[in-house]
Amino acid sequence: MSHIVRMNNDGTILIPKELRDELRLHSGTLICLNVYEDKIILSKKTKESFSKEIENEKNELQKNYEWLCQHPEINQQYLGQYIAIVGQKIVAHNTDFKKMMEEALKYDVEPLVDFVEPPRTII
């Protein structure tokens, strides 16, 4: 089933009533938006599944942080750069935050992002 809808100036899109009824969507329903090539895919989420996804993301970010702490050599290799970590590896790095994020967001997972500060000399 396919429907054509128009996006309003404020970015809202009205889901046709027959689809809302069929999928039992109501005000407050959580809907996940995924982008795949030139398509936007919407999927209904329950609070339980959404909470589980958030917990999984937090666990993954924690694993990436622990991995970063266990690899101090990264500080020397990426001095003065922003780094993005996914799956316990550096997936993007750049001195320009925006360019680094463009590369990092090609992965379908929220990356752990850090800036590797050069050491400071204290006089």
C-alpha positions as CSV (number, residue, x, y, z in Angstrom):
1,M,0.0,0.0,0.0
2,S,1.4,3.4,-1.0
3,H,0.3,6.9,0.0
4,I,1.5,10.3,-1.2
5,V,1.6,12.9,1.5
6,R,2.8,16.5,1.6
7,M,5.2,17.9,4.2
8,N,4.1,21.1,5.8
9,N,6.3,24.2,6.3
10,D,7.1,23.1,9.9
11,G,8.3,19.7,8.7
12,T,5.2,17.7,9.8
13,I,3.7,15.0,7.7
14,L,0.1,13.7,8.3
15,I,-0.2,10.0,8.3
16,P,-3.5,9.1,6.6
17,K,-6.2,8.0,9.1
18,E,-6.7,4.6,7.5
19,L,-3.0,3.8,8.1
20,R,-3.1,5.2,11.7
21,D,-6.1,3.0,12.4
22,E,-4.6,-0.1,10.7
23,L,-1.3,0.2,12.7
24,R,-3.1,1.4,15.8
25,L,-1.1,4.6,16.0
26,H,-2.3,7.3,18.3
27,S,-1.0,10.5,19.9
28,G,2.2,9.7,21.8
29,T,3.1,6.5,19.8
30,L,6.8,6.3,19.3
31,I,7.9,6.1,15.7
32,C,11.4,5.4,14.5
33,L,12.6,7.1,11.3
34,N,15.4,5.4,9.4
35,V,17.0,6.7,6.2
36,Y,18.0,4.2,3.6
37,E,19.4,5.7,0.4
38,D,16.6,8.1,-0.7
39,K,13.9,6.5,1.4
40,I,12.5,7.3,4.9
41,I,11.3,4.2,6.6
42,L,9.0,4.6,9.6
43,S,8.4,1.9,12.2
44,K,6.2,1.7,15.2
45,K,8.1,1.3,18.5
46,T,6.7,0.2,21.9
47,K,8.1,1.8,25.0
48,E,9.6,-1.5,25.9
49,S,11.5,-2.0,22.6
50,F,12.6,1.6,22.6
51,S,13.9,1.3,26.2
52,K,15.8,-1.8,25.2
53,E,17.4,-0.1,22.2
54,I,18.4,2.9,24.4
55,E,20.0,0.5,26.9
56,N,21.8,-1.4,24.1
57,E,23.2,1.9,22.8
58,K,24.3,3.0,26.3
59,N,26.1,-0.4,26.7
60,E,27.8,0.0,23.3
61,L,28.9,3.6,24.2
62,Q,30.3,2.3,27.5
63,K,32.2,-0.5,25.7
64,N,33.6,2.1,23.3
65,Y,34.6,4.4,26.1
66,E,36.4,1.5,28.0
67,W,38.2,0.5,24.8
68,L,39.4,4.1,24.3
69,C,40.7,4.2,27.9
70,Q,42.6,1.0,27.3
71,H,44.3,2.4,24.2
72,P,46.3,5.5,25.3
73,E,48.4,5.3,22.0
74,I,45.3,6.8,20.3
75,N,46.1,10.1,22.0
76,Q,49.5,10.3,20.2
77,Q,48.1,9.2,16.8
78,Y,45.1,11.6,16.7
79,L,46.4,14.7,18.6
80,G,44.3,17.7,17.9
81,Q,41.6,15.7,16.1
82,Y,38.0,14.6,16.7
83,I,37.6,10.9,16.7
84,A,34.5,8.7,16.3
85,I,34.5,5.1,17.7
86,V,32.0,2.4,16.7
87,G,32.5,-1.2,17.6
88,Q,35.7,-0.5,19.5
89,K,37.5,1.0,16.6
90,I,38.1,4.4,15.1
91,V,35.8,4.9,12.2
92,A,36.4,8.6,11.5
93,H,38.8,11.3,12.5
94,N,39.4,14.9,11.4
95,T,40.4,18.3,12.8
96,D,37.1,19.5,11.4
97,F,34.2,18.3,13.6
98,K,31.6,18.5,10.8
99,K,33.7,16.5,8.4
100,M,34.4,13.9,11.0
101,M,30.7,13.5,11.8
102,E,29.7,13.2,8.1
103,E,32.0,10.2,7.9
104,A,31.0,8.8,11.3
105,L,27.3,8.9,10.6
106,K,27.7,6.6,7.6
107,Y,27.6,3.9,10.2
108,D,24.1,3.1,11.4
109,V,25.2,3.3,15.1
110,E,25.6,6.3,17.3
111,P,29.4,6.8,17.6
112,L,31.3,7.7,20.7
113,V,32.9,11.1,19.9
114,D,35.9,12.6,21.5
115,F,38.4,15.3,20.9
116,V,42.1,14.3,21.5
117,E,43.6,17.4,23.1
118,P,47.2,18.1,22.6
119,P,49.2,18.2,25.9
120,R,49.4,21.6,27.6
121,T,52.6,23.1,28.8
122,I,52.3,24.6,32.3
123,I,54.9,27.2,33.2
